[in-house]
Amino acid sequence: KTAPRQRLHVGTSITDAAAILPKTQMTVSTWLRIDSAGEWTGFISAVQDNGNYEKGWLLGQHRSHFAFALCSRKTGQLTYLESPRLFETGHWYHVVGTYDGRRQRLYVDGELQAEATTQSGPIDYPPKGVLAVGAYEDENEYYPLTGLLERVSIWHQALSTKDVKAL
């Protein structure tokens, strides 16, 4: 018997959530505590990453580094940003990913951790999938958060570094 999946879906599919998903700019933000980390964990995701097929975005962690991935229509592939330092389990962090249509940034506790200019233009979403809170979930993968989330937010604009610090 398989354990039930612990996450929140916004709508039954990504097309149901399309009206609230950012199109050209975005900020995704959460306060969180990770109690246990595997290779991957998702905090908020609207992603498909199946081999060469990559679309959408993800805020989460990879091998104890905070991560923000995003795919634009320009590249058709996800660019993964990772924080250079390892996080500690059991501690609260504020993690933010921004994309202004040209520049992708990852912040932890108000400090810029990584940025890239690989992506540009509109965000490229998969035609099917889910907007999941509390997990990285796509067609063939499920990596839930073991911990707590607080104040999950998605904006249709890229907040400035000053605004991220103010959060």
C-alpha positions in Angstrom: 0.0 0.0 0.0 1.3 3.4 -1.0 1.2 6.3 1.6 -1.0 9.2 0.6 0.7 12.2 -1.0 0.9 15.2 1.2 0.7 18.3 -0.8 -1.9 20.9 -2.0 -2.9 21.1 -5.7 -4.3 24.4 -6.9 -6.9 23.2 -9.3 -7.0 19.7 -10.8 -4.5 20.5 -13.5 -2.1 23.2 -14.5 -4.6 24.5 -17.1 -7.1 25.1 -14.2 -4.4 27.2 -12.5 -3.4 29.0 -15.6 -5.3 32.2 -14.7 -3.2 32.7 -11.6 0.1 31.6 -13.0 2.6 34.4 -13.9 3.2 34.7 -17.7 6.3 36.9 -18.2 7.5 38.0 -14.8 7.2 36.3 -11.4 8.2 36.1 -7.8 7.6 33.0 -5.7 8.2 33.3 -2.0 7.9 31.2 1.2 9.0 30.9 4.7 9.8 27.3 5.5 11.5 24.8 7.7 12.9 21.6 6.4 13.0 18.8 8.9 14.5 16.2 6.6 15.9 16.5 3.1 16.4 14.0 0.3 18.0 14.5 -3.1 15.0 16.8 -4.1 12.3 18.6 -2.2 9.7 20.9 -3.7 8.2 23.9 -1.9 6.1 25.2 -4.8 6.1 23.8 -8.3 4.5 24.1 -11.7 7.0 21.9 -13.5 7.7 19.0 -15.8 11.2 17.8 -15.9 11.3 14.5 -17.7 14.6 13.9 -19.4 14.9 16.4 -22.3 11.3 17.6 -21.8 11.5 20.6 -19.4 8.9 23.2 -18.7 7.6 25.5 -15.9 9.3 26.4 -12.7 10.2 25.1 -9.2 11.2 26.5 -5.9 12.7 23.8 -3.7 16.0 22.2 -2.7 18.5 19.9 -4.3 21.0 18.0 -2.2 20.6 20.5 0.8 21.0 23.6 -1.4 18.0 25.9 -2.0 17.0 25.9 -5.7 14.9 27.9 -8.2 14.4 26.5 -11.7 12.6 28.2 -14.6 12.1 27.5 -18.3 11.2 30.3 -20.8 10.0 29.8 -24.4 13.4 31.0 -25.6 15.3 27.9 -24.3 12.9 25.1 -23.8 15.0 23.9 -20.9 15.1 24.6 -17.2 17.9 26.7 -15.7 18.5 25.6 -12.1 19.9 28.1 -9.7 21.3 26.8 -6.4 22.4 28.5 -3.2 26.1 28.0 -2.6 25.7 27.2 1.1 24.0 24.1 2.6 21.0 24.7 4.7 20.5 23.2 8.2 17.4 21.1 8.9 15.1 22.4 11.7 15.8 26.1 11.0 13.4 28.6 9.4 14.4 30.3 6.1 12.8 32.8 3.7 13.4 31.6 0.1 12.5 33.6 -2.9 12.8 33.1 -6.6 12.3 36.0 -9.1 12.2 36.3 -12.9 11.8 39.6 -14.7 11.7 38.3 -18.3 15.5 38.5 -18.6 17.1 37.7 -15.3 16.4 34.8 -12.9 17.4 35.2 -9.2 17.4 33.1 -6.0 17.4 34.7 -2.6 17.7 33.2 0.9 16.9 35.3 3.9 17.0 38.5 1.8 20.4 37.8 0.3 21.0 37.1 -3.3 22.4 33.6 -3.7 22.5 33.0 -7.4 21.4 34.6 -10.7 21.4 33.8 -14.4 20.4 35.5 -17.7 20.0 32.3 -19.6 16.2 32.6 -19.8 14.2 35.4 -21.5 10.7 36.1 -22.6 7.5 34.3 -21.4 7.6 31.4 -19.0 7.1 28.1 -20.8 4.5 26.0 -19.0 3.8 22.3 -19.6 0.4 21.6 -21.3 -0.5 19.2 -18.4 0.6 18.9 -14.8 -0.2 20.5 -11.5 0.6 23.6 -9.5 1.7 21.9 -6.2 2.3 23.5 -2.8 4.5 21.4 -0.5 6.0 19.2 -3.2 7.9 18.9 -6.5 5.5 16.9 -8.5 5.4 16.2 -12.2 4.2 13.4 -14.4 6.6 10.8 -13.1 8.2 12.3 -9.9 7.0 13.3 -6.5 9.3 14.9 -3.9 7.4 16.2 -0.9 8.5 18.6 1.7 9.2 17.1 5.1 8.8 20.3 7.2 6.6 23.3 7.4 5.6 26.1 5.0 4.3 29.5 5.9 3.3 32.5 3.8 3.5 31.0 0.3 3.1 33.8 -2.3 3.2 34.1 -6.0 3.4 37.5 -7.7 3.0 38.4 -11.4 6.1 40.7 -11.1 9.7 40.3 -10.2 10.3 42.0 -6.8 13.4 44.1 -6.5 16.2 43.1 -4.2 15.1 45.9 -1.8 11.5 44.5 -1.8 12.8 40.9 -1.2 14.8 42.2 1.8 11.7 44.0 3.2 9.8 40.7 3.2 
